[in-house]
Amino acid sequence: MTEQPTPTVTSIATPSMEQTHYGIAIANLGTEGGAIALGHHNDAQTLAAFRAFTEMPVDGERITRGWACFRAPQPATGAWEEADWLWVAEPVTAATPGAIAVTYLEA
């Protein structure tokens, strides 16, 4: 049996975002209306940025802070990822090498 090569994971240190509001870079996350912003910012600035970005109602209860590593999508692995995506954000801990502070808006 031939062993399959392990796919190379391409890390993305500075992910492209769709828009910037109040100094916060934001992009859609998924197809259900969620969003992701780079960094951890004060609550008022974060709420204002997400409200400017989306037409959905935004309240503080749908916002969470976390950490993510960004990488290129790997559709060839048979995963759910699509080739036209700019990146995949994988939730990680702050101690993970390459982790970037992010703020999520749940759909």
Summary of the structure (lengths in Angstrom):
residues: 107
radius of gyration: 15.4
end to end distance: 44.3
largest distance: 57.7
contacts: 256
relative contact order: 0.26
helix: 16%
strand: 33%
